[in-house]
Amino acid sequence: MTSNPTPVKGEPRVPETPGDPLVAPPVPWYFLSPSEAADQLDVALDRGLGESEVTRRRERTGPNELLSEPKRPWWLRLADQFRSVLILLLLGAALISAAVGDLKDPIVIGVVVIINALLGFVQEQRADQAMEALSAMLTTQARVRRDGSVNEVASAEIVPGDVVLLEAGDRIPADGRFVKATSLAVDESTLTGESVPVDKDTDAVDAPHDPDEDGDGYGRAAQVDLAERSNVGHMNTTVVRGTAELLVTDIAMTTEVGRLAGMISADEPGLTPLQEELERLGTRLAVIAGVAVALVIAVGLLRGDTVADAILGGVALAVAAIPEGLPAVVTVTLALGVRRMAERNAIVKRLASVETLGSTTVICSDKTG
Protein backbone atom coordinates (compact mmCIF):
# COMPACT_ATOMS: atom_id res chain seq x y z
CA MET A 1 0.00 0.00 0.00
CA THR A 2 1.36 3.43 -0.91
CA SER A 3 1.19 6.14 1.69
CA ASN A 4 -0.52 9.45 1.02
CA PRO A 5 1.63 12.52 0.66
CA THR A 6 1.70 15.03 3.48
CA PRO A 7 -1.39 17.25 3.05
CA VAL A 8 -0.96 20.96 2.47
CA LYS A 9 -3.24 23.90 3.03
CA GLY A 10 -6.56 23.37 1.32
CA GLU A 11 -5.53 20.19 -0.50
CA PRO A 12 -7.97 17.24 -0.15
CA ARG A 13 -6.53 13.78 0.07
CA VAL A 14 -7.64 10.21 0.69
CA PRO A 15 -7.26 9.32 4.38
CA GLU A 16 -5.44 6.23 5.58
CA THR A 17 -7.59 5.73 8.68
CA PRO A 18 -11.31 6.37 9.35
CA GLY A 19 -11.88 10.02 10.17
CA ASP A 20 -8.55 11.15 8.73
CA PRO A 21 -9.01 14.84 7.84
CA LEU A 22 -9.63 15.88 4.26
CA VAL A 23 -7.67 19.09 4.79
CA ALA A 24 -4.63 19.86 6.91
CA PRO A 25 -4.87 23.51 8.01
CA PRO A 26 -1.70 25.60 8.05
CA VAL A 27 -2.18 26.10 11.80
CA PRO A 28 -4.52 24.46 14.34
CA TRP A 29 -8.17 25.27 13.71
CA TYR A 30 -8.56 27.35 16.87
CA PHE A 31 -6.10 29.96 15.54
CA LEU A 32 -8.25 30.56 12.45
CA SER A 33 -11.27 32.84 12.22
CA PRO A 34 -14.63 31.27 11.29
CA SER A 35 -14.32 32.45 7.69
CA GLU A 36 -10.74 31.15 7.39
CA ALA A 37 -11.78 27.77 8.76
CA ALA A 38 -14.71 27.64 6.33
CA ASP A 39 -12.39 28.49 3.43
CA GLN A 40 -10.04 25.70 4.43
CA LEU A 41 -12.92 23.22 4.40
CA ASP A 42 -14.44 24.70 1.23
CA VAL A 43 -17.91 25.26 2.68
CA ALA A 44 -20.34 28.19 2.82
CA LEU A 45 -21.46 28.56 6.43
CA ASP A 46 -24.92 29.86 5.49
CA ARG A 47 -25.69 26.90 3.21
CA GLY A 48 -23.53 24.04 4.42
CA LEU A 49 -22.38 21.19 2.22
CA GLY A 50 -24.35 19.80 -0.70
CA GLU A 51 -25.50 16.19 -0.58
CA SER A 52 -23.18 15.16 -3.41
CA GLU A 53 -20.22 16.70 -1.59
CA VAL A 54 -21.27 14.98 1.65
CA THR A 55 -21.29 11.63 -0.17
CA ARG A 56 -17.87 12.30 -1.70
CA ARG A 57 -16.36 13.26 1.66
CA ARG A 58 -17.90 10.30 3.47
CA GLU A 59 -16.35 7.97 0.90
CA ARG A 60 -12.97 9.49 1.75
CA THR A 61 -13.26 9.76 5.53
CA GLY A 62 -15.55 6.87 6.40
CA PRO A 63 -18.24 7.05 9.10
CA ASN A 64 -17.99 9.24 12.18
CA GLU A 65 -17.54 6.28 14.51
CA LEU A 66 -14.79 5.28 16.89
CA LEU A 67 -13.02 2.09 15.90
CA SER A 68 -13.76 -0.88 18.10
CA GLU A 69 -11.97 -4.17 18.42
CA PRO A 70 -13.36 -6.84 16.10
CA LYS A 71 -15.75 -9.13 17.91
CA ARG A 72 -14.12 -12.40 18.86
CA PRO A 73 -15.86 -15.54 17.54
CA TRP A 74 -17.77 -17.51 20.15
CA TRP A 75 -15.44 -20.48 19.83
CA LEU A 76 -12.41 -18.33 20.67
CA ARG A 77 -14.27 -16.95 23.68
CA LEU A 78 -14.98 -20.50 24.79
CA ALA A 79 -11.35 -21.51 24.22
CA ASP A 80 -10.26 -18.62 26.46
CA GLN A 81 -11.91 -20.38 29.38
CA PHE A 82 -9.38 -23.23 29.08
CA ARG A 83 -6.20 -21.11 29.01
CA SER A 84 -5.56 -21.14 32.75
CA VAL A 85 -2.52 -23.11 33.90
CA LEU A 86 -4.69 -24.81 36.52
CA ILE A 87 -7.25 -25.91 33.91
CA LEU A 88 -4.52 -27.20 31.60
CA LEU A 89 -2.99 -29.08 34.53
CA LEU A 90 -6.33 -30.74 35.28
CA LEU A 91 -6.84 -31.69 31.64
CA GLY A 92 -3.33 -33.12 31.46
CA ALA A 93 -3.91 -35.23 34.56
CA ALA A 94 -7.24 -36.44 33.16
CA LEU A 95 -5.66 -37.48 29.86
CA ILE A 96 -2.83 -39.35 31.55
CA SER A 97 -5.26 -41.05 33.91
CA ALA A 98 -7.46 -42.11 30.99
CA ALA A 99 -4.42 -43.38 29.11
CA VAL A 100 -3.59 -45.84 31.88
CA GLY A 101 -7.15 -47.13 32.02
CA ASP A 102 -8.68 -45.18 34.93
CA LEU A 103 -11.85 -43.50 33.61
CA LYS A 104 -13.50 -42.39 36.85
CA ASP A 105 -11.20 -39.45 37.60
CA PRO A 106 -11.11 -38.17 33.99
CA ILE A 107 -14.91 -38.11 33.86
CA VAL A 108 -15.16 -36.14 37.11
CA ILE A 109 -12.44 -33.69 36.04
CA GLY A 110 -13.99 -33.30 32.58
CA VAL A 111 -17.41 -32.47 34.01
CA VAL A 112 -15.94 -29.91 36.41
CA VAL A 113 -13.84 -28.24 33.71
CA ILE A 114 -16.73 -28.07 31.22
CA ILE A 115 -19.14 -26.60 33.78
CA ASN A 116 -16.50 -24.05 34.79
CA ALA A 117 -15.92 -23.05 31.15
CA LEU A 118 -19.63 -22.78 30.37
CA LEU A 119 -20.26 -20.56 33.41
CA GLY A 120 -17.59 -18.09 32.35
CA PHE A 121 -18.54 -18.23 28.67
CA VAL A 122 -22.26 -17.67 29.23
CA GLN A 123 -21.66 -14.78 31.63
CA GLU A 124 -19.33 -12.97 29.23
CA GLN A 125 -21.70 -13.56 26.29
CA ARG A 126 -24.57 -12.02 28.24
CA ALA A 127 -22.44 -9.01 29.16
CA ASP A 128 -21.49 -8.46 25.51
CA GLN A 129 -25.11 -8.70 24.41
CA ALA A 130 -26.09 -6.15 27.05
CA MET A 131 -23.33 -3.78 25.88
CA GLU A 132 -24.45 -4.13 22.26
CA ALA A 133 -28.03 -3.35 23.25
CA LEU A 134 -26.89 -0.27 25.16
CA SER A 135 -24.77 0.90 22.22
CA ALA A 136 -27.76 0.61 19.92
CA MET A 137 -29.86 2.66 22.34
CA LEU A 138 -27.18 5.37 22.58
CA THR A 139 -27.11 6.12 18.84
CA THR A 140 -27.37 9.93 18.63
CA GLN A 141 -28.81 12.32 16.07
CA ALA A 142 -27.55 15.77 15.13
CA ARG A 143 -29.09 18.78 13.39
CA VAL A 144 -27.00 19.67 10.35
CA ARG A 145 -27.29 22.43 7.76
CA ARG A 146 -26.98 21.05 4.24
CA ASP A 147 -28.00 22.68 0.97
CA GLY A 148 -29.34 25.64 2.94
CA SER A 149 -31.81 23.64 5.05
CA VAL A 150 -31.52 22.05 8.49
CA ASN A 151 -31.96 18.29 8.69
CA GLU A 152 -31.57 15.72 11.43
CA VAL A 153 -29.03 13.01 10.61
CA ALA A 154 -27.29 10.23 12.49
CA SER A 155 -24.07 11.39 14.11
CA ALA A 156 -22.22 8.64 12.25
CA GLU A 157 -23.09 10.35 8.93
CA ILE A 158 -21.40 13.65 9.78
CA VAL A 159 -18.38 14.62 7.65
CA PRO A 160 -15.71 17.35 7.93
CA GLY A 161 -17.21 20.62 6.73
CA ASP A 162 -20.70 19.96 8.08
CA VAL A 163 -22.32 22.79 10.04
CA VAL A 164 -23.97 21.37 13.18
CA LEU A 165 -26.62 23.32 15.11
CA LEU A 166 -26.43 22.89 18.87
CA GLU A 167 -28.49 23.89 21.88
CA ALA A 168 -28.55 23.12 25.59
CA GLY A 169 -28.62 19.39 26.26
CA ASP A 170 -27.08 18.37 22.92
CA ARG A 171 -24.05 16.13 22.79
CA ILE A 172 -21.42 17.42 20.38
CA PRO A 173 -21.05 14.73 17.67
CA ALA A 174 -17.54 15.57 16.41
CA ASP A 175 -14.62 17.93 16.96
CA GLY A 176 -15.07 21.33 15.37
CA ARG A 177 -14.72 25.08 15.57
CA PHE A 178 -17.62 27.21 16.78
CA VAL A 179 -18.65 29.70 14.09
CA LYS A 180 -21.66 31.05 16.02
CA ALA A 181 -22.21 31.08 19.77
CA THR A 182 -24.76 32.70 22.06
CA SER A 183 -24.21 32.44 25.85
CA LEU A 184 -22.53 29.12 25.17
CA ALA A 185 -21.16 26.82 27.88
CA VAL A 186 -19.97 23.24 27.41
CA ASP A 187 -19.35 20.43 29.90
CA GLU A 188 -15.90 19.06 28.98
CA SER A 189 -15.43 16.92 32.08
CA THR A 190 -15.13 13.75 29.99
CA LEU A 191 -11.90 15.13 28.50
CA THR A 192 -10.42 17.57 31.01
CA GLY A 193 -11.88 16.31 34.30
CA GLU A 194 -13.10 19.83 35.04
CA SER A 195 -16.65 19.65 36.39
CA VAL A 196 -17.40 23.35 35.87
CA PRO A 197 -18.89 24.15 32.42
CA VAL A 198 -16.53 26.04 30.12
CA ASP A 199 -17.65 29.23 28.37
CA LYS A 200 -17.17 29.13 24.61
CA ASP A 201 -17.02 31.81 21.91
CA THR A 202 -16.10 32.20 18.25
CA ASP A 203 -12.99 34.38 18.57
CA ALA A 204 -9.72 33.04 17.24
CA VAL A 205 -7.38 32.02 20.05
CA ASP A 206 -4.50 34.44 20.53
CA ALA A 207 -1.12 32.76 20.66
CA PRO A 208 2.41 33.69 19.67
CA HIS A 209 3.22 32.60 16.12
CA ASP A 210 6.60 31.64 14.79
CA PRO A 211 7.86 33.53 11.73
CA ASP A 212 6.41 32.58 8.37
CA GLU A 213 9.25 30.32 7.30
CA ASP A 214 7.59 28.53 4.38
CA GLY A 215 6.02 31.59 2.75
CA ASP A 216 2.41 30.37 2.96
CA GLY A 217 1.25 33.44 4.87
CA TYR A 218 1.04 31.65 8.23
CA GLY A 219 3.45 31.14 11.07
CA ARG A 220 3.58 27.74 12.71
CA ALA A 221 1.66 28.30 15.91
CA ALA A 222 2.40 26.50 19.14
CA GLN A 223 -0.22 24.10 20.48
CA VAL A 224 -2.72 25.34 23.06
CA ASP A 225 -3.85 23.19 25.97
CA LEU A 226 -7.17 21.43 25.54
CA ALA A 227 -8.90 23.44 28.27
CA GLU A 228 -7.82 26.75 26.68
CA ARG A 229 -9.34 26.14 23.26
CA SER A 230 -12.24 28.51 23.81
CA ASN A 231 -13.67 28.25 20.29
CA VAL A 232 -13.49 24.46 19.91
CA GLY A 233 -16.13 21.84 20.62
CA HIS A 234 -15.04 18.26 21.25
CA MET A 235 -16.79 15.00 20.47
CA ASN A 236 -18.91 13.54 23.32
CA THR A 237 -18.91 16.77 25.35
CA THR A 238 -22.29 18.33 26.17
CA VAL A 239 -23.78 21.77 25.67
CA VAL A 240 -25.18 22.91 29.02
CA ARG A 241 -26.18 26.46 28.12
CA GLY A 242 -26.81 28.59 25.06
CA THR A 243 -26.90 27.85 21.34
CA ALA A 244 -24.17 27.46 18.75
CA GLU A 245 -23.18 26.44 15.25
CA LEU A 246 -20.19 24.13 14.96
CA LEU A 247 -18.08 23.71 11.84
CA VAL A 248 -16.90 20.09 11.93
CA THR A 249 -13.14 19.76 11.45
CA ASP A 250 -12.36 16.25 12.72
CA ILE A 251 -14.40 13.07 13.04
CA ALA A 252 -14.00 9.54 14.35
CA MET A 253 -10.46 8.56 15.37
CA THR A 254 -8.91 11.98 14.63
CA THR A 255 -10.96 13.64 17.37
CA GLU A 256 -9.53 14.07 20.86
CA VAL A 257 -11.79 11.26 22.10
CA GLY A 258 -10.63 9.11 19.19
CA ARG A 259 -6.99 9.65 20.08
CA LEU A 260 -7.69 8.63 23.67
CA ALA A 261 -9.58 5.54 22.46
CA GLY A 262 -6.64 4.64 20.24
CA MET A 263 -4.19 4.86 23.12
CA ILE A 264 -6.42 2.76 25.36
CA SER A 265 -7.00 0.07 22.73
CA ALA A 266 -3.24 -0.15 22.10
CA ASP A 267 -2.70 -1.44 25.65
CA GLU A 268 -2.84 -5.20 25.99
CA PRO A 269 -5.11 -6.30 28.86
CA GLY A 270 -3.04 -7.88 31.61
CA LEU A 271 -3.88 -10.49 34.19
CA THR A 272 -5.82 -9.53 37.29
CA PRO A 273 -4.26 -10.13 40.73
CA LEU A 274 -6.41 -13.23 41.20
CA GLN A 275 -5.45 -14.62 37.79
CA GLU A 276 -1.77 -14.05 38.57
CA GLU A 277 -2.15 -15.90 41.87
CA LEU A 278 -3.93 -18.81 40.18
CA GLU A 279 -1.24 -18.95 37.48
CA ARG A 280 1.47 -19.09 40.14
CA LEU A 281 -0.48 -21.74 42.06
CA GLY A 282 -0.94 -23.82 38.94
CA THR A 283 2.75 -23.59 38.08
CA ARG A 284 3.77 -24.60 41.61
CA LEU A 285 1.33 -27.52 41.60
CA ALA A 286 2.62 -28.66 38.23
CA VAL A 287 6.21 -28.67 39.48
CA ILE A 288 5.34 -30.37 42.78
CA ALA A 289 3.09 -32.94 41.09
CA GLY A 290 5.73 -33.67 38.47
CA VAL A 291 8.41 -34.27 41.10
CA ALA A 292 6.03 -36.38 43.21
CA VAL A 293 4.97 -38.50 40.24
CA ALA A 294 8.58 -39.11 39.28
CA LEU A 295 9.44 -40.15 42.85
CA VAL A 296 6.42 -42.46 43.15
CA ILE A 297 7.19 -44.13 39.82
CA ALA A 298 10.84 -44.52 40.76
CA VAL A 299 10.01 -46.00 44.17
CA GLY A 300 7.45 -48.33 42.59
CA LEU A 301 9.94 -49.62 40.05
CA LEU A 302 12.56 -50.12 42.77
CA ARG A 303 10.01 -52.16 44.75
CA GLY A 304 9.47 -54.40 41.76
CA ASP A 305 6.09 -53.05 40.59
CA THR A 306 5.28 -53.25 36.90
CA VAL A 307 5.70 -50.11 34.82
CA ALA A 308 1.91 -49.80 34.40
CA ASP A 309 1.29 -50.10 38.14
CA ALA A 310 4.04 -47.59 38.93
CA ILE A 311 2.66 -45.06 36.44
CA LEU A 312 -0.90 -45.61 37.70
CA GLY A 313 0.23 -44.90 41.26
CA GLY A 314 2.02 -41.73 40.19
CA VAL A 315 -0.96 -40.48 38.19
CA ALA A 316 -3.31 -41.21 41.09
CA LEU A 317 -1.12 -39.09 43.34
CA ALA A 318 -1.04 -36.26 40.79
CA VAL A 319 -4.82 -36.25 40.37
CA ALA A 320 -5.30 -36.27 44.14
CA ALA A 321 -2.90 -33.34 44.54
CA ILE A 322 -4.71 -31.11 42.05
CA PRO A 323 -7.76 -29.25 43.46
CA GLU A 324 -10.18 -29.90 40.60
CA GLY A 325 -12.94 -28.00 42.40
CA LEU A 326 -10.93 -24.76 42.72
CA PRO A 327 -11.59 -23.36 39.21
CA ALA A 328 -15.32 -23.96 39.59
CA VAL A 329 -15.37 -22.32 43.02
CA VAL A 330 -13.54 -19.26 41.68
CA THR A 331 -15.83 -18.97 38.65
CA VAL A 332 -19.02 -19.30 40.70
CA THR A 333 -17.78 -16.72 43.20
CA LEU A 334 -16.97 -14.23 40.43
CA ALA A 335 -20.32 -14.91 38.75
CA LEU A 336 -22.08 -14.05 42.01
CA GLY A 337 -20.07 -10.82 42.11
CA VAL A 338 -21.17 -10.00 38.56
CA ARG A 339 -24.78 -10.59 39.57
CA ARG A 340 -24.45 -8.24 42.55
CA MET A 341 -22.91 -5.59 40.28
CA ALA A 342 -25.79 -6.02 37.84
CA GLU A 343 -28.23 -5.32 40.67
CA ARG A 344 -26.45 -1.94 40.96
CA ASN A 345 -26.82 -1.26 37.22
CA ALA A 346 -23.19 -2.07 36.38
CA ILE A 347 -22.28 -4.36 33.48
CA VAL A 348 -19.13 -6.45 33.91
CA LYS A 349 -17.77 -7.75 30.58
CA ARG A 350 -15.12 -10.07 32.02
CA LEU A 351 -15.55 -12.16 35.15
CA ALA A 352 -12.00 -11.43 36.29
CA SER A 353 -12.75 -7.70 36.33
CA VAL A 354 -14.91 -8.18 39.42
CA GLU A 355 -11.90 -9.27 41.45
CA THR A 356 -9.86 -6.33 40.13
CA LEU A 357 -12.50 -3.90 41.35
CA GLY A 358 -12.78 -5.72 44.65
CA SER A 359 -9.03 -5.49 45.26
CA THR A 360 -8.96 -1.73 44.68
CA THR A 361 -8.16 0.09 47.92
CA VAL A 362 -7.34 3.64 46.78
CA ILE A 363 -8.61 5.68 43.83
CA CYS A 364 -6.43 8.71 43.04
CA SER A 365 -8.13 11.67 41.38
CA ASP A 366 -6.93 15.16 40.53
CA LYS A 367 -10.44 16.65 40.75
CA THR A 368 -12.64 17.08 43.79
CA GLY A 369 -15.84 18.54 42.42
C-alpha positions in Angstrom: 0.0 0.0 0.0 1.4 3.4 -0.9 1.2 6.1 1.7 -0.5 9.4 1.0 1.6 12.5 0.7 1.7 15.0 3.5 -1.4 17.3 3.0 -1.0 21.0 2.5 -3.2 23.9 3.0 -6.6 23.4 1.3 -5.5 20.2 -0.5 -8.0 17.2 -0.2 -6.5 13.8 0.1 -7.6 10.2 0.7 -7.3 9.3 4.4 -5.4 6.2 5.6 -7.6 5.7 8.7 -11.3 6.4 9.3 -11.9 10.0 10.2 -8.5 11.1 8.7 -9.0 14.8 7.8 -9.6 15.9 4.3 -7.7 19.1 4.8 -4.6 19.9 6.9 -4.9 23.5 8.0 -1.7 25.6 8.1 -2.2 26.1 11.8 -4.5 24.5 14.3 -8.2 25.3 13.7 -8.6 27.4 16.9 -6.1 30.0 15.5 -8.2 30.6 12.5 -11.3 32.8 12.2 -14.6 31.3 11.3 -14.3 32.5 7.7 -10.7 31.2 7.4 -11.8 27.8 8.8 -14.7 27.6 6.3 -12.4 28.5 3.4 -10.0 25.7 4.4 -12.9 23.2 4.4 -14.4 24.7 1.2 -17.9 25.3 2.7 -20.3 28.2 2.8 -21.5 28.6 6.4 -24.9 29.9 5.5 -25.7 26.9 3.2 -23.5 24.0 4.4 -22.4 21.2 2.2 -24.3 19.8 -0.7 -25.5 16.2 -0.6 -23.2 15.2 -3.4 -20.2 16.7 -1.6 -21.3 15.0 1.7 -21.3 11.6 -0.2 -17.9 12.3 -1.7 -16.4 13.3 1.7 -17.9 10.3 3.5 -16.3 8.0 0.9 -13.0 9.5 1.7 -13.3 9.8 5.5 -15.6 6.9 6.4 -18.2 7.1 9.1 -18.0 9.2 12.2 -17.5 6.3 14.5 -14.8 5.3 16.9 -13.0 2.1 15.9 -13.8 -0.9 18.1 -12.0 -4.2 18.4 -13.4 -6.8 16.1 -15.7 -9.1 17.9 -14.1 -12.4 18.9 -15.9 -15.5 17.5 -17.8 -17.5 20.1 -15.4 -20.5 19.8 -12.4 -18.3 20.7 -14.3 -17.0 23.7 -15.0 -20.5 24.8 -11.4 -21.5 24.2 -10.3 -18.6 26.5 -11.9 -20.4 29.4 -9.4 -23.2 29.1 -6.2 -21.1 29.0 -5.6 -21.1 32.7 -2.5 -23.1 33.9 -4.7 -24.8 36.5 -7.2 -25.9 33.9 -4.5 -27.2 31.6 -3.0 -29.1 34.5 -6.3 -30.7 35.3 -6.8 -31.7 31.6 -3.3 -33.1 31.5 -3.9 -35.2 34.6 -7.2 -36.4 33.2 -5.7 -37.5 29.9 -2.8 -39.4 31.5 -5.3 -41.0 33.9 -7.5 -42.1 31.0 -4.4 -43.4 29.1 -3.6 -45.8 31.9 -7.1 -47.1 32.0 -8.7 -45.2 34.9 -11.8 -43.5 33.6 -13.5 -42.4 36.9 -11.2 -39.4 37.6 -11.1 -38.2 34.0 -14.9 -38.1 33.9 -15.2 -36.1 37.1 -12.4 -33.7 36.0 -14.0 -33.3 32.6 -17.4 -32.5 34.0 -15.9 -29.9 36.4 -13.8 -28.2 33.7 -16.7 -28.1 31.2 -19.1 -26.6 33.8 -16.5 -24.0 34.8 -15.9 -23.0 31.1 -19.6 -22.8 30.4 -20.3 -20.6 33.4 -17.6 -18.1 32.4 -18.5 -18.2 28.7 -22.3 -17.7 29.2 -21.7 -14.8 31.6 -19.3 -13.0 29.2 -21.7 -13.6 26.3 -24.6 -12.0 28.2 -22.4 -9.0 29.2 -21.5 -8.5 25.5 -25.1 -8.7 24.4 -26.1 -6.1 27.0 -23.3 -3.8 25.9 -24.4 -4.1 22.3 -28.0 -3.4 23.2 -26.9 -0.3 25.2 -24.8 0.9 22.2 -27.8 0.6 19.9 -29.9 2.7 22.3 -27.2 5.4 22.6 -27.1 6.1 18.8 -27.4 9.9 18.6 -28.8 12.3 16.1 -27.5 15.8 15.1 -29.1 18.8 13.4 -27.0 19.7 10.3 -27.3 22.4 7.8 -27.0 21.1 4.2 -28.0 22.7 1.0 -29.3 25.6 2.9 -31.8 23.6 5.1 -31.5 22.0 8.5 -32.0 18.3 8.7 -31.6 15.7 11.4 -29.0 13.0 10.6 -27.3 10.2 12.5 -24.1 11.4 14.1 -22.2 8.6 12.2 -23.1 10.3 8.9 -21.4 13.7 9.8 -18.4 14.6 7.7 -15.7 17.4 7.9 -17.2 20.6 6.7 -20.7 20.0 8.1 -22.3 22.8 10.0 -24.0 21.4 13.2 -26.6 23.3 15.1 -26.4 22.9 18.9 -28.5 23.9 21.9 -28.6 23.1 25.6 -28.6 19.4 26.3 -27.1 18.4 22.9 -24.0 16.1 22.8 -21.4 17.4 20.4 -21.1 14.7 17.7 -17.5 15.6 16.4 -14.6 17.9 17.0 -15.1 21.3 15.4 -14.7 25.1 15.6 -17.6 27.2 16.8 -18.7 29.7 14.1 -21.7 31.1 16.0 -22.2 31.1 19.8 -24.8 32.7 22.1 -24.2 32.4 25.8 -22.5 29.1 25.2 -21.2 26.8 27.9 -20.0 23.2 27.4 -19.3 20.4 29.9 -15.9 19.1 29.0 -15.4 16.9 32.1 -15.1 13.7 30.0 -11.9 15.1 28.5 -10.4 17.6 31.0 -11.9 16.3 34.3 -13.1 19.8 35.0 -16.7 19.6 36.4 -17.4 23.4 35.9 -18.9 24.2 32.4 -16.5 26.0 30.1 -17.6 29.2 28.4 -17.2 29.1 24.6 -17.0 31.8 21.9 -16.1 32.2 18.2 -13.0 34.4 18.6 -9.7 33.0 17.2 -7.4 32.0 20.0 -4.5 34.4 20.5 -1.1 32.8 20.7 2.4 33.7 19.7 3.2 32.6 16.1 6.6 31.6 14.8 7.9 33.5 11.7 6.4 32.6 8.4 9.3 30.3 7.3 7.6 28.5 4.4 6.0 31.6 2.8 2.4 30.4 3.0 1.3 33.4 4.9 1.0 31.7 8.2 3.5 31.1 11.1 3.6 27.7 12.7 1.7 28.3 15.9 2.4 26.5 19.1 -0.2 24.1 20.5 -2.7 25.3 23.1 -3.8 23.2 26.0 -7.2 21.4 25.5 -8.9 23.4 28.3 -7.8 26.7 26.7 -9.3 26.1 23.3 -12.2 28.5 23.8 -13.7 28.2 20.3 -13.5 24.5 19.9 -16.1 21.8 20.6 -15.0 18.3 21.2 -16.8 15.0 20.5 -18.9 13.5 23.3 -18.9 16.8 25.3 -22.3 18.3 26.2 -23.8 21.8 25.7 -25.2 22.9 29.0 -26.2 26.5 28.1 -26.8 28.6 25.1 -26.9 27.9 21.3 -24.2 27.5 18.7 -23.2 26.4 15.2 -20.2 24.1 15.0 -18.1 23.7 11.8 -16.9 20.1 11.9 -13.1 19.8 11.4 -12.4 16.2 12.7 -14.4 13.1 13.0 -14.0 9.5 14.4 -10.5 8.6 15.4 -8.9 12.0 14.6 -11.0 13.6 17.4 -9.5 14.1 20.9 -11.8 11.3 22.1 -10.6 9.1 19.2 -7.0 9.6 20.1 -7.7 8.6 23.7 -9.6 5.5 22.5 -6.6 4.6 20.2 -4.2 4.9 23.1 -6.4 2.8 25.4 -7.0 0.1 22.7 -3.2 -0.2 22.1 -2.7 -1.4 25.6 -2.8 -5.2 26.0 -5.1 -6.3 28.9 -3.0 -7.9 31.6 -3.9 -10.5 34.2 -5.8 -9.5 37.3 -4.3 -10.1 40.7 -6.4 -13.2 41.2 -5.4 -14.6 37.8 -1.8 -14.1 38.6 -2.1 -15.9 41.9 -3.9 -18.8 40.2 -1.2 -18.9 37.5 1.5 -19.1 40.1 -0.5 -21.7 42.1 -0.9 -23.8 38.9 2.8 -23.6 38.1 3.8 -24.6 41.6 1.3 -27.5 41.6 2.6 -28.7 38.2 6.2 -28.7 39.5 5.3 -30.4 42.8 3.1 -32.9 41.1 5.7 -33.7 38.5 8.4 -34.3 41.1 6.0 -36.4 43.2 5.0 -38.5 40.2 8.6 -39.1 39.3 9.4 -40.2 42.8 6.4 -42.5 43.1 7.2 -44.1 39.8 10.8 -44.5 40.8 10.0 -46.0 44.2 7.5 -48.3 42.6 9.9 -49.6 40.1 12.6 -50.1 42.8 10.0 -52.2 44.7 9.5 -54.4 41.8 6.1 -53.1 40.6 5.3 -53.2 36.9 5.7 -50.1 34.8 1.9 -49.8 34.4 1.3 -50.1 38.1 4.0 -47.6 38.9 2.7 -45.1 36.4 -0.9 -45.6 37.7 0.2 -44.9 41.3 2.0 -41.7 40.2 -1.0 -40.5 38.2 -3.3 -41.2 41.1 -1.1 -39.1 43.3 -1.0 -36.3 40.8 -4.8 -36.2 40.4 -5.3 -36.3 44.1 -2.9 -33.3 44.5 -4.7 -31.1 42.0 -7.8 -29.2 43.5 -10.2 -29.9 40.6 -12.9 -28.0 42.4 -10.9 -24.8 42.7 -11.6 -23.4 39.2 -15.3 -24.0 39.6 -15.4 -22.3 43.0 -13.5 -19.3 41.7 -15.8 -19.0 38.6 -19.0 -19.3 40.7 -17.8 -16.7 43.2 -17.0 -14.2 40.4 -20.3 -14.9 38.8 -22.1 -14.0 42.0 -20.1 -10.8 42.1 -21.2 -10.0 38.6 -24.8 -10.6 39.6 -24.4 -8.2 42.5 -22.9 -5.6 40.3 -25.8 -6.0 37.8 -28.2 -5.3 40.7 -26.5 -1.9 41.0 -26.8 -1.3 37.2 -23.2 -2.1 36.4 -22.3 -4.4 33.5 -19.1 -6.5 33.9 -17.8 -7.7 30.6 -15.1 -10.1 32.0 -15.5 -12.2 35.2 -12.0 -11.4 36.3 -12.8 -7.7 36.3 -14.9 -8.2 39.4 -11.9 -9.3 41.4 -9.9 -6.3 40.1 -12.5 -3.9 41.3 -12.8 -5.7 44.7 -9.0 -5.5 45.3 -9.0 -1.7 44.7 -8.2 0.1 47.9 -7.3 3.6 46.8 -8.6 5.7 43.8 -6.4 8.7 43.0 -8.1 11.7 41.4 -6.9 15.2 40.5 -10.4 16.6 40.7 -12.6 17.1 43.8 -15.8 18.5 42.4 
